[in-house]
Protein backbone atom coordinates (compact mmCIF):
# COMPACT_ATOMS: atom_id res chain seq x y z
CA UNK A 1 0.00 0.00 0.00
CA UNK A 2 1.37 3.40 -0.99
CA UNK A 3 0.11 5.82 1.66
CA UNK A 4 1.21 8.92 -0.29
CA UNK A 5 -0.72 7.70 -3.35
CA UNK A 6 -3.88 7.24 -1.27
CA UNK A 7 -3.64 10.77 0.12
CA UNK A 8 -3.03 12.09 -3.40
CA UNK A 9 -6.13 10.25 -4.56
CA UNK A 10 -8.12 11.74 -1.68
CA UNK A 11 -6.95 15.24 -2.60
CA UNK A 12 -8.08 14.54 -6.16
CA UNK A 13 -11.64 14.08 -4.95
CA UNK A 14 -11.54 17.67 -3.70
CA UNK A 15 -9.96 19.17 -6.80
CA UNK A 16 -10.75 16.75 -9.63
CA UNK A 17 -13.45 16.97 -12.26
CA UNK A 18 -16.21 14.52 -13.17
CA UNK A 19 -13.84 12.36 -15.22
CA UNK A 20 -11.60 11.95 -12.13
CA UNK A 21 -14.63 10.87 -10.09
CA UNK A 22 -15.80 8.50 -12.82
CA UNK A 23 -12.37 6.85 -12.94
CA UNK A 24 -11.88 6.54 -9.16
CA UNK A 25 -15.31 6.01 -7.56
CA UNK A 26 -16.37 2.44 -6.85
CA UNK A 27 -19.55 1.31 -8.57
CA UNK A 28 -21.25 0.96 -5.17
CA UNK A 29 -19.89 4.27 -3.78
CA UNK A 30 -21.84 6.29 -1.24
CA UNK A 31 -21.10 9.90 -0.37
CA UNK A 32 -22.48 11.49 2.81
CA UNK A 33 -22.52 15.29 2.62
CA UNK A 34 -24.04 17.95 4.85
CA UNK A 35 -27.57 19.14 3.98
CA UNK A 36 -28.92 19.87 1.51
CA UNK A 37 -26.88 17.29 -0.48
CA UNK A 38 -27.29 14.40 1.97
CA UNK A 39 -26.56 10.80 0.98
CA UNK A 40 -25.66 10.32 -2.67
CA UNK A 41 -24.93 7.22 -4.73
CA UNK A 42 -22.38 7.10 -7.56
CA UNK A 43 -24.73 8.40 -10.27
CA UNK A 44 -25.96 11.28 -8.11
CA UNK A 45 -22.38 12.18 -7.17
CA UNK A 46 -21.24 12.25 -10.79
CA UNK A 47 -24.22 14.42 -11.75
CA UNK A 48 -23.56 16.85 -8.88
CA UNK A 49 -19.84 17.14 -9.57
CA UNK A 50 -20.48 18.15 -13.19
CA UNK A 51 -22.07 21.41 -12.04
CA UNK A 52 -20.12 22.06 -8.82
CA UNK A 53 -17.20 24.49 -8.81
CA UNK A 54 -14.01 22.69 -7.79
CA UNK A 55 -11.93 23.57 -4.76
CA UNK A 56 -8.74 25.45 -5.60
CA UNK A 57 -7.03 25.32 -2.20
CA UNK A 58 -7.22 22.25 0.02
CA UNK A 59 -5.37 21.80 3.32
CA UNK A 60 -5.58 18.47 5.15
CA UNK A 61 -4.47 18.11 8.76
CA UNK A 62 -4.42 15.37 11.38
CA UNK A 63 -4.28 12.75 8.67
CA UNK A 64 -4.76 9.15 9.81
CA UNK A 65 -4.75 5.97 7.78
CA UNK A 66 -6.19 2.74 9.15
CA UNK A 67 -5.79 -0.65 7.52
CA UNK A 68 -9.42 -1.76 7.56
CA UNK A 69 -8.91 -5.37 6.52
CA UNK A 70 -7.46 -7.15 3.55
CA UNK A 71 -7.77 -4.77 0.61
CA UNK A 72 -9.44 -1.90 2.46
CA UNK A 73 -8.22 1.28 4.11
CA UNK A 74 -9.92 4.13 5.95
CA UNK A 75 -8.68 7.72 5.95
CA UNK A 76 -9.64 10.34 8.53
CA UNK A 77 -8.63 13.99 8.56
CA UNK A 78 -9.63 17.61 9.03
CA UNK A 79 -9.92 19.74 5.88
CA UNK A 80 -10.00 23.42 5.10
CA UNK A 81 -10.94 24.12 1.46
CA UNK A 82 -11.48 27.29 -0.53
CA UNK A 83 -12.73 28.14 -4.00
CA UNK A 84 -13.41 31.37 -5.84
CA UNK A 85 -16.19 33.40 -4.35
CA UNK A 86 -16.67 31.63 -1.03
CA UNK A 87 -15.54 32.02 2.57
CA UNK A 88 -14.04 28.56 2.75
CA UNK A 89 -15.20 25.28 4.17
CA UNK A 90 -13.94 23.30 7.15
CA UNK A 91 -14.91 19.70 7.88
CA UNK A 92 -13.96 16.46 9.57
CA UNK A 93 -13.78 13.79 6.87
CA UNK A 94 -13.62 10.04 6.57
CA UNK A 95 -13.13 7.93 3.45
CA UNK A 96 -12.98 4.21 2.82
CA UNK A 97 -11.10 2.77 -0.14
CA UNK A 98 -11.19 -0.77 -1.51
CA UNK A 99 -8.41 -2.36 -3.53
CA UNK A 100 -9.50 -3.63 -6.95
CA UNK A 101 -7.49 -5.58 -9.49
CA UNK A 102 -6.51 -2.25 -11.09
CA UNK A 103 -6.17 0.23 -8.23
CA UNK A 104 -7.84 1.77 -5.19
CA UNK A 105 -11.47 2.93 -5.51
CA UNK A 106 -13.38 5.22 -3.16
CA UNK A 107 -16.26 3.27 -1.61
CA UNK A 108 -17.51 5.79 0.96
CA UNK A 109 -16.83 9.38 1.92
CA UNK A 110 -18.38 11.37 4.77
CA UNK A 111 -18.06 15.03 5.79
CA UNK A 112 -19.02 16.67 9.07
CA UNK A 113 -18.76 20.49 9.00
CA UNK A 114 -16.32 21.85 11.58
CA UNK A 115 -15.11 25.26 12.66
Order of alpha helices (4+ residues) and beta strands (2+ residues): alpha-alpha-beta-beta-alpha-beta-beta-beta-beta
